[in-house]
Amino acid sequence: METIFDFNPTGNELKAIGIDSLNLSMRHGVEVSDPITDNNYKVSQEDAYFDIALLLEYRNDKDRAAEYWAMIPDRHSEYLLGFDFESIAE
């Protein structure tokens, strides 16, 4: 499975995009201890694509980030809305 660790992120990049034990627990429901490594980063492929897209955006690689967002369009929409929207039935 492809993860953000395939992109050799620095510690500063991981911190900047919120990859730490607290945020992984809140974002993906994964309990890990610091430091986060490729060995203890166990998330779904969708969650991995989300984190890859965030990393690529942080690196200002918008075109490559768009490729990953395209694989998870619903998640991307939620991200753009801040995950704090409410769906109202019609």
Salt bridges, closest charged atoms under 4 A:
GLU13 OE2 - ARG59 NE 2.82
GLU46 OE2 - ARG75 NH1 3.39
ASP47 OD1 - HIS28 ND1 3.24
ASP47 OD1 - ARG75 NH1 2.70
ASP51 OD1 - ARG27 NH1 2.57
ASP51 OD2 - HIS28 NE2 2.99
ASP61 OD2 - ARG64 NH1 3.68
